[in-house]
Every structure is written in C-alpha cells, then in structure tokens.
Amino acid sequence: MSESRQTSSTASLVDENRKRAIERAQQADRTRRLLQGAGILIPFSLVLIYGMLCIPNFASGSNVTNMLINASILAITAMGQTVVIAVFGLDLSVGAMQALVVCVTALLVNGTNPLIGAVGGIVLGTMLGILNGLVVVKLKVTDFIATLATMNIFRGMALLITAGAPIEILSPHFKSIATRSFAGIPLTFVLALIIGAITWFVMERMPVGKHVVAVGDNALSARDSGINVVGILLKGYAFCGMTAGIAGVLLASQLGTINATVSTGLELQTIAVVVIGGTSMFGGHPRIVGTLLGSVLLTMIYSGLNILNIPSFYQYIALGVLLVFALSVDSAQRATVVRLFKGR
C-alpha cells in the first residue's frame, strides 16, 4: 500500500512539473512574440510620425512611391536573407550577387529581349545561391567565410564582364517595369507583398517551414529526428539567391544605366532589416512580415535624410545605429525568454 502511494505521489509530482514547464514555455513564447513585435513597431511608428510631421514632402505622392519601390527591392532580397538566418546561417554575398545579376540582366536585355533578360537574371541568382549552399554544406566552410569569399568572387565577375564601365539598358519596356503601378500602387511593392505572402505561407503552414525552424533551433536534434539538414540549408541558400535575382532584375529596370558597384553594402542592410524585423541571428522562427516592415523603416530613414540634404555618409551611421539596436533587441529578447523559461 505504501509503495502504491509513493508511486502515485511521484507520478503527481512529475505531472505537476510537466505542467509548470509547459506553462513557462507558453509564457516565454508569448513574451518572445511581444518583444519581437515591439522591436519593429516602436521605431517604425516613431520614424513615420516624425517624417510626416517634421520632414517637408515626406508624405508626398512621388516620395511615397519612390520609398515603396526602394523598400520593395530591399525587402525581396531580405526575405531570402531571413530564411538563411532562420536556419542559423548568413549570406554576406547578397550585394555582390545582386550586382552580378544586374549586370548580366542588362547584357541579356540588350542582346536578346526583356523576357530572356529577366528570366536569365533570376536563374543566375538562384544558381549563385546554390553555389553558396554547396560551399557551406559540402566543403564544410563556415557560412561567414564562405559567403565573404563568394562576395569578392561575384563582385569581381561583375567588374570583369562590364570592364568597369556603365551599361545603359536600351529597352524602354524593360525600364518601365519598376515604375509601373497597379491600382495606384507600385508594381514592385505588389510583387514584394506576393513574394512575402508566399514565403510566409510556406514558413508557417508547410512542412519545410517547420524543418527550417527545427534546423535553426538545433541542427543536431533536427538531424536525429530525421530531417534532411543539408537539403534544408541548400534550399535556404537557393531561395536567398532567387530573391536576390528577382530584386536584381527589378533594380536593373529601376536604374536603367547600371554598373558593377551597385548594391554595395546591401548585405548589412538586409541583416539589419531581418533582425529588426524579429528574426533572431541565432536561428529559429523567420519573421517575414517583420522583414517587410524593417525594409520600409530603413527606406524611410534614408529618404528622410536625403530630403533634409544630410550628407550621404550619415546614412552609414544610421545603418550602423539601427543594426546595433536590432542586435541589442535580439539579445534582450533571448535573455528574457531564457529567464522566463527557467522560471526566474
């Protein structure tokens, strides 16, 4: 009888501890989501209100259109970076990759037609992304070093095929793609929303999205549970290359005359908007909506500085401050969630 009571007491204690652990995990998850939302919504609201009240012509139709176009191109690229960071990776080559896509797209458009140029640019971006993934997963090179190396390779190739000279795109139809609108909304922004919606659906509702989160949280545990970690990493880098390719085609259309130095510093911009949007640098759940809002936020900051005729080098300072803020918020979120999960 005493042994039966002891067993029953032990079982009750185990059940109680399990319930407490589940409650702490749920509370930690709610807190994480709240902090992630506040991390982007607070600075976004402050910059938007300040711009509308204090910066002349900030809310004018032409400036809003330009901001939406620029934010869309940045957001599309950053969505690929979001997935890579979610699997606990990093792609420092997105700027150079996009520059190479822009140059090849311009040459293809001039040499063939706009359709071949656009498709060729997207395919090239995807192939470059797969190359990055192969270097990381097959050659076992750290993502930081691997993409730092390919960044130089891609930039050098862009300079090589253009001989360092600018290229003017001759097709007026291709150059009008980025400036077209749909129901008064820039086509590029509509495209960014569509890509964002598809990415969100895949990450939130499809098995591959669950696998991305699992690999980002703990690759060893994901492998033990039967997930193809190598395949998930390759898909992440391929998607990053594809989004860089799509954005590169749109950027070529927007600029009209391009050179191999475009998109310099884009890698830091994408990292900043991804982290400020709520995706942790330590991997895990990708925040696609946050990435879109972060892209608009950074574009608003740049636009405001340009309207106020503030020297362009202050934009680098603003980007650095935003990146430090984003990383600080990310670290604070993780520390708070860990304390809540441990019940401290």
C-alpha positions as CSV (number, residue, x, y, z in Angstrom):
1,M,0.0,0.0,0.0
2,S,2.8,2.4,0.9
3,E,4.6,1.7,-2.3
4,S,1.4,2.4,-4.3
5,R,1.0,5.7,-2.5
6,Q,4.6,6.6,-3.2
7,T,4.3,5.8,-6.9
8,S,1.1,7.8,-7.1
9,S,2.8,10.8,-5.3
10,T,5.8,10.6,-7.7
11,A,3.5,10.5,-10.7
12,S,1.6,13.5,-9.5
13,L,4.8,15.4,-8.9
14,V,6.0,14.6,-12.4
15,D,2.7,15.7,-13.9
16,E,2.9,19.0,-11.9
17,N,6.4,19.7,-13.1
18,R,5.5,18.9,-16.7
19,K,2.5,21.3,-16.4
20,R,4.8,24.0,-15.0
21,A,7.3,23.5,-17.8
22,I,4.6,23.8,-20.4
23,E,3.2,27.0,-18.8
24,R,6.7,28.5,-18.7
25,A,7.3,27.6,-22.3
26,Q,4.0,29.2,-23.3
27,Q,4.7,32.3,-21.3
28,A,8.2,32.6,-22.8
29,D,6.7,32.2,-26.4
30,R,4.1,34.9,-25.7
31,T,6.8,37.2,-24.4
32,R,9.1,36.5,-27.3
33,R,6.4,37.4,-29.8
34,L,5.5,40.6,-27.9
35,L,9.1,41.7,-27.8
36,Q,9.6,40.9,-31.5
37,G,6.6,43.0,-32.4
38,A,7.7,45.9,-30.2
39,G,11.2,45.7,-31.7
40,I,9.9,46.8,-35.1
41,L,6.7,48.6,-34.4
42,I,8.1,51.2,-32.0
43,P,10.9,52.5,-34.2
44,F,8.7,52.2,-37.3
45,S,6.0,54.3,-35.7
46,L,8.4,56.9,-34.4
47,V,10.1,57.4,-37.8
48,L,6.8,57.5,-39.7
49,I,5.3,60.1,-37.3
50,Y,8.5,62.2,-37.3
51,G,8.7,62.1,-41.1
52,M,5.1,63.1,-41.7
53,L,5.2,66.0,-39.1
54,C,8.8,67.3,-39.5
55,I,10.2,66.5,-42.9
56,P,8.8,68.5,-45.9
57,N,7.3,66.5,-48.7
58,F,8.0,63.2,-46.9
59,A,4.4,62.1,-47.4
60,S,4.0,63.5,-50.9
61,G,2.8,61.1,-53.6
62,S,6.1,60.9,-55.5
63,N,8.2,60.4,-52.4
64,V,5.9,57.7,-51.1
65,T,6.1,55.9,-54.5
66,N,9.9,56.1,-54.5
67,M,10.1,54.8,-51.0
68,L,7.8,51.9,-51.7
69,I,9.8,50.9,-54.8
70,N,13.1,51.1,-52.9
71,A,11.7,49.3,-49.9
72,S,10.3,46.5,-52.1
73,I,13.6,45.8,-53.8
74,L,15.3,45.7,-50.4
75,A,12.5,43.6,-48.9
76,I,12.6,40.9,-51.6
77,T,16.3,40.5,-51.1
78,A,15.9,40.5,-47.3
79,M,13.3,37.7,-47.4
80,G,15.9,35.3,-48.7
81,Q,18.3,36.5,-46.1
82,T,15.6,35.9,-43.5
83,V,15.3,32.2,-44.4
84,V,19.1,31.8,-44.3
85,I,19.4,33.5,-40.9
86,A,16.4,31.4,-39.7
87,V,18.4,28.2,-40.4
88,F,21.3,29.7,-38.4
89,G,23.2,30.8,-41.5
90,L,24.4,34.0,-43.0
91,D,24.9,35.3,-46.6
92,L,27.3,38.2,-46.9
93,S,27.3,37.9,-50.7
94,V,23.8,39.1,-51.5
95,G,25.0,42.6,-52.5
96,A,27.7,41.3,-54.9
97,M,25.3,38.6,-56.1
98,Q,22.7,41.2,-56.9
99,A,25.3,43.3,-58.7
100,L,26.3,40.4,-60.9
101,V,22.6,39.7,-61.7
102,V,22.0,43.3,-62.6
103,C,25.0,43.4,-65.0
104,V,24.1,40.0,-66.6
105,T,20.4,41.1,-66.9
106,A,21.4,44.3,-68.6
107,L,23.6,42.5,-71.1
108,L,20.9,39.9,-71.9
109,V,18.2,42.5,-72.3
110,N,20.4,44.5,-74.8
111,G,21.5,41.3,-76.6
112,T,18.2,39.4,-76.7
113,N,14.9,40.7,-75.2
114,P,13.5,41.7,-71.8
115,L,11.9,38.3,-71.0
116,I,15.1,36.4,-71.5
117,G,17.0,39.0,-69.6
118,A,14.6,38.8,-66.6
119,V,14.5,35.0,-66.6
120,G,18.2,34.8,-67.0
121,G,18.9,37.1,-64.1
122,I,16.6,35.1,-61.7
123,V,18.1,31.8,-62.8
124,L,21.6,33.2,-62.3
125,G,20.8,34.4,-58.8
126,T,19.4,31.0,-57.9
127,M,22.5,29.2,-59.2
128,L,24.7,31.6,-57.2
129,G,22.7,30.9,-54.1
130,I,23.0,27.1,-54.7
131,L,26.8,27.6,-55.1
132,N,26.9,29.4,-51.7
133,G,25.0,26.5,-50.1
134,L,27.3,23.9,-51.6
135,V,30.4,25.6,-50.3
136,V,28.8,25.7,-46.8
137,V,27.4,22.2,-46.6
138,K,29.7,20.2,-48.9
139,L,33.1,21.9,-48.4
140,K,32.2,22.5,-44.7
141,V,33.3,26.1,-44.8
142,T,31.8,28.4,-42.2
143,D,28.9,30.5,-43.7
144,F,30.6,33.8,-42.8
145,I,33.9,32.9,-44.5
146,A,32.2,31.1,-47.5
147,T,29.9,34.0,-48.4
148,L,32.7,36.5,-47.7
149,A,34.8,34.7,-50.3
150,T,32.0,34.4,-52.8
151,M,31.1,38.1,-52.3
152,N,34.5,39.0,-53.7
153,I,34.2,36.5,-56.5
154,F,30.8,37.7,-57.6
155,R,31.8,41.4,-57.4
156,G,35.0,40.7,-59.4
157,M,32.9,38.8,-62.0
158,A,30.6,41.8,-62.3
159,L,33.5,44.1,-62.8
160,L,35.1,41.7,-65.3
161,I,32.1,41.3,-67.6
162,T,31.4,45.1,-67.6
163,A,35.1,46.1,-67.9
164,G,34.3,48.6,-65.1
165,A,32.2,50.6,-67.5
166,P,28.5,51.5,-67.1
167,I,25.8,49.7,-69.2
168,E,22.8,51.5,-70.5
169,I,19.7,49.3,-70.9
170,L,18.2,50.1,-74.3
171,S,14.7,48.5,-73.9
172,P,12.2,51.2,-72.8
173,H,9.7,48.4,-72.0
174,F,12.1,46.7,-69.6
175,K,13.0,50.1,-68.0
176,S,9.3,50.8,-67.3
177,I,8.8,47.6,-65.2
178,A,9.9,49.1,-61.9
179,T,7.8,52.3,-62.4
180,R,4.6,50.6,-63.4
181,S,1.7,50.7,-60.9
182,F,-1.3,48.5,-60.2
183,A,-4.4,50.4,-58.8
184,G,-2.1,53.3,-57.9
185,I,0.3,51.0,-56.0
186,P,3.8,50.4,-57.5
187,L,4.1,47.0,-59.2
188,T,7.3,46.3,-57.3
189,F,5.5,46.7,-54.0
190,V,2.7,44.4,-55.1
191,L,5.3,41.8,-56.1
192,A,7.0,42.2,-52.8
193,L,3.7,41.5,-51.0
194,I,3.0,38.5,-53.2
195,I,6.5,37.0,-52.6
196,G,6.2,37.8,-48.9
197,A,2.8,36.2,-48.6
198,I,4.0,33.0,-50.4
199,T,7.1,32.9,-48.2
200,W,5.0,33.4,-45.0
201,F,2.6,30.6,-46.1
202,V,5.5,28.2,-46.8
203,M,7.3,29.0,-43.5
204,E,4.1,28.9,-41.3
205,R,2.0,26.3,-42.9
206,M,4.2,23.9,-44.9
207,P,6.4,21.1,-43.6
208,V,9.5,22.7,-45.0
209,G,8.9,25.8,-42.8
210,K,8.7,23.6,-39.7
211,H,12.0,22.0,-40.8
212,V,13.6,25.4,-41.2
213,V,12.7,26.3,-37.6
214,A,13.9,23.0,-36.4
215,V,17.3,23.3,-38.1
216,G,17.7,26.8,-36.9
217,D,16.9,25.9,-33.3
218,N,19.1,22.9,-33.2
219,A,20.6,21.2,-36.3
220,L,21.8,18.1,-34.4
221,S,18.4,17.4,-32.9
222,A,16.8,18.1,-36.3
223,R,19.1,15.5,-37.9
224,D,18.3,13.0,-35.2
225,S,14.6,13.5,-35.8
226,G,15.1,12.5,-39.5
227,I,15.2,16.0,-41.1
228,N,17.5,16.4,-44.1
229,V,19.5,19.2,-42.7
230,V,21.8,19.5,-45.7
231,G,18.8,19.7,-48.0
232,I,17.1,22.4,-45.9
233,L,20.3,24.5,-45.9
234,L,20.7,24.2,-49.7
235,K,17.1,25.2,-50.1
236,G,17.6,28.2,-47.9
237,Y,20.6,29.5,-49.8
238,A,19.0,28.8,-53.1
239,F,15.9,30.8,-52.1
240,C,18.2,33.6,-51.0
241,G,19.9,33.6,-54.4
242,M,16.5,33.6,-56.2
243,T,15.2,36.6,-54.2
244,A,18.4,38.4,-54.9
245,G,17.9,37.6,-58.6
246,I,14.4,38.9,-58.6
247,A,15.4,42.1,-56.8
248,G,18.3,42.4,-59.1
249,V,16.1,42.4,-62.2
250,L,13.8,45.0,-60.6
251,L,16.8,47.1,-59.7
252,A,18.2,46.9,-63.3
253,S,14.8,48.1,-64.5
254,Q,14.7,51.0,-62.0
255,L,18.2,52.3,-62.7
256,G,18.3,52.0,-66.5
257,T,22.0,52.6,-66.5
258,I,23.9,50.3,-64.3
259,N,27.5,49.5,-63.2
260,A,29.2,46.8,-61.2
261,T,29.3,48.8,-58.0
262,V,25.5,48.7,-57.4
263,S,24.2,47.2,-54.2
264,T,27.4,47.8,-52.3
265,G,26.6,47.4,-48.6
266,L,23.4,45.6,-49.3
267,E,24.4,42.7,-47.1
268,L,24.4,44.8,-44.0
269,Q,21.1,46.4,-44.9
270,T,19.4,43.0,-45.3
271,I,20.9,41.8,-42.0
272,A,19.7,44.9,-40.2
273,V,16.1,44.7,-41.5
274,V,15.9,41.0,-40.8
275,V,17.0,41.3,-37.2
276,I,15.0,44.5,-36.5
277,G,12.0,42.6,-38.0
278,G,12.2,40.0,-35.3
279,T,14.2,37.1,-36.8
280,S,17.0,36.1,-34.4
281,M,20.6,35.9,-35.5
282,F,20.7,32.6,-33.5
283,G,18.3,30.9,-35.9
284,G,14.7,29.8,-35.4
285,H,11.4,31.3,-36.4
286,P,11.6,33.6,-39.5
287,R,9.5,36.8,-39.3
288,I,8.6,37.6,-42.9
289,V,6.2,40.4,-42.0
290,G,8.8,42.0,-39.7
291,T,11.3,41.9,-42.6
292,L,8.9,43.8,-44.8
293,L,8.3,46.4,-42.2
294,G,12.0,46.7,-41.4
295,S,12.7,47.3,-45.1
296,V,10.2,50.1,-45.2
297,L,11.7,51.5,-41.9
298,L,15.2,51.7,-43.3
299,T,14.0,53.2,-46.6
300,M,12.1,55.9,-44.7
301,I,15.2,56.8,-42.7
302,Y,17.3,57.1,-45.9
303,S,14.5,59.1,-47.6
304,G,14.2,61.5,-44.7
305,L,18.0,62.0,-44.6
306,N,18.0,62.7,-48.4
307,I,15.1,65.2,-48.2
308,L,16.9,67.1,-45.4
309,N,20.0,67.2,-47.6
310,I,22.1,65.5,-44.9
311,P,25.4,64.1,-46.3
312,S,25.1,60.5,-47.6
313,F,27.8,59.2,-45.2
314,Y,25.4,59.8,-42.3
315,Q,23.3,57.0,-43.9
316,Y,26.1,54.6,-43.0
317,I,26.0,55.9,-39.4
318,A,22.2,55.5,-39.3
319,L,22.5,51.9,-40.7
320,G,25.1,51.1,-38.0
321,V,23.0,52.5,-35.2
322,L,20.0,50.6,-36.5
323,L,22.0,47.4,-36.7
324,V,23.3,47.8,-33.1
325,F,19.8,48.5,-31.9
326,A,18.5,45.4,-33.7
327,L,21.1,43.1,-32.3
328,S,20.6,44.6,-28.8
329,V,16.9,43.9,-29.0
330,D,17.6,40.4,-30.2
331,S,19.9,39.7,-27.3
332,A,17.5,41.2,-24.8
333,Q,14.7,39.0,-26.2
334,R,16.7,35.8,-25.9
335,A,17.8,36.7,-22.3
336,T,14.2,37.5,-21.3
337,V,12.8,34.3,-22.8
338,V,15.5,32.2,-21.2
339,R,14.8,33.7,-17.8
340,L,11.1,33.1,-18.2
341,F,11.6,29.6,-19.4
342,K,13.7,28.8,-16.4
343,G,11.1,30.4,-14.1
344,R,13.4,33.0,-12.8
